[in-house]
Amino acid sequence: MEQLGKWKYRPAPDTVTAVEAVTTLLIQAAVADGGTKVSVHLSDQDGQACILALSHHTGLTTGADDAGKDVLHQITAHHSVTGCGIDTGPDGRRIWAVITL
């Protein structure tokens, strides 16, 4: 939220709650992969924020994406989320969400 504020976004309180809750879900999913570290990336465009967590757990198979579908349902339960997804690559599993600010 601090960085979004620096970028001059002033989301409504319910959106702040959604950003914090979704970020927590993304990080928990990345940590559950058991990698050696987790990266969180934030970007903005056209009044939306994209939050991405990367697990850095190499060697995951694409089947790991299926394991994260429950967290996607939890993420989309927040009304300000306009999209989310999971994919697995050589650098680990990426799980992301786009939130309207």
Backbone torsions as a table, in degrees:
resi	resn	phi	psi	omega
1	MET	NA	-33.5	179.1
2	GLU	-60.8	-45.7	-179.6
3	GLN	-66.2	-40.9	177.8
4	LEU	-60.9	-38.0	175.7
5	GLY	-62.6	-40.0	177.5
6	LYS	-63.8	-28.7	177.7
7	TRP	-86.5	9.6	174.9
8	LYS	75.4	22.2	173.5
9	TYR	-88.6	137.0	177.4
10	ARG	-128.8	73.0	-176.7
11	PRO	-68.1	155.1	176.2
12	ALA	-64.4	156.4	-178.5
13	PRO	-53.7	-38.8	179.9
14	ASP	-69.2	-29.0	176.1
15	THR	-73.3	-37.8	175.7
16	VAL	-59.2	-45.6	177.9
17	THR	-59.6	-42.5	179.3
18	ALA	-64.5	-44.1	179.8
19	VAL	-59.9	-45.5	-179.4
20	GLU	-65.9	-43.6	-179.2
21	ALA	-66.6	-43.6	-179.3
22	VAL	-66.1	-41.5	177.8
23	THR	-59.8	-42.3	177.6
24	THR	-61.3	-45.5	179.0
25	LEU	-61.4	-42.1	179.8
26	LEU	-62.9	-45.5	-179.1
27	ILE	-66.3	-43.0	178.8
28	GLN	-60.2	-40.3	178.9
29	ALA	-65.1	-41.3	179.7
30	ALA	-67.5	-41.9	178.6
31	VAL	-62.8	-38.1	-178.5
32	ALA	-62.1	-20.7	177.7
33	ASP	-69.4	-20.0	176.5
34	GLY	81.0	22.5	177.9
35	GLY	-73.0	177.7	-178.8
36	THR	-82.8	-15.8	177.8
37	LYS	-160.2	167.9	176.6
38	VAL	-130.8	136.5	174.4
39	SER	-112.0	141.2	174.9
40	VAL	-121.7	129.1	-177.7
41	HIS	-120.8	141.4	-179.4
42	LEU	-129.8	132.3	174.5
43	SER	-139.3	163.2	179.3
44	ASP	-138.0	151.9	175.2
45	GLN	-167.1	132.5	173.1
46	ASP	51.5	44.9	176.5
47	GLY	76.0	16.6	177.3
48	GLN	-128.1	152.5	175.0
49	ALA	-116.9	140.1	172.7
50	CYS	-111.3	123.4	177.9
51	ILE	-113.4	127.8	-177.1
52	LEU	-129.9	134.1	173.4
53	ALA	-115.7	134.9	180.0
54	LEU	-119.0	128.3	-174.0
55	SER	-79.9	-21.6	-176.6
56	HIS	56.9	25.9	176.1
57	HIS	-99.3	100.5	-178.7
58	THR	-75.8	153.7	177.9
59	GLY	90.4	2.1	175.4
60	LEU	-69.1	145.8	176.5
61	THR	-93.3	165.3	179.2
62	THR	-62.7	-19.3	175.7
63	GLY	-63.4	-19.8	177.4
64	ALA	-63.3	-26.0	178.2
65	ASP	-62.4	-38.0	178.7
66	ASP	-63.2	-34.8	-179.3
67	ALA	-65.9	-22.3	-177.8
68	GLY	-93.3	2.1	-176.1
69	LYS	-64.2	-31.1	178.3
70	ASP	-63.5	-41.2	179.5
71	VAL	-66.5	-32.4	177.0
72	LEU	-63.3	-38.0	177.1
73	HIS	-65.1	-38.9	177.8
74	GLN	-65.9	-38.7	179.9
75	ILE	-66.5	-45.8	-177.0
76	THR	-71.8	-8.5	175.2
77	ALA	-68.1	-17.1	178.1
78	HIS	-85.9	123.3	-171.5
79	HIS	-62.1	-24.9	-177.7
80	SER	-85.6	-2.7	177.3
81	VAL	-80.1	124.8	-179.4
82	THR	-105.4	-8.2	177.8
83	GLY	-175.5	156.1	176.1
84	CYS	-161.8	164.7	179.5
85	GLY	-173.1	172.6	179.7
86	ILE	-138.5	139.5	167.2
87	ASP	-148.4	158.1	-177.7
88	THR	-119.6	131.6	178.8
89	GLY	-134.5	-173.4	-177.4
90	PRO	-64.8	-20.3	-179.6
91	ASP	-94.7	1.8	179.8
92	GLY	123.0	-170.3	179.9
93	ARG	-92.4	133.7	176.6
94	ARG	-108.5	128.8	175.6
95	ILE	-128.8	132.5	-172.1
96	TRP	-140.9	161.8	175.7
97	ALA	-145.8	145.9	175.0
98	VAL	-112.2	129.7	-176.3
99	ILE	-124.9	131.3	174.6
100	THR	-76.3	127.9	-177.9
101	LEU	-94.8	NA	NA
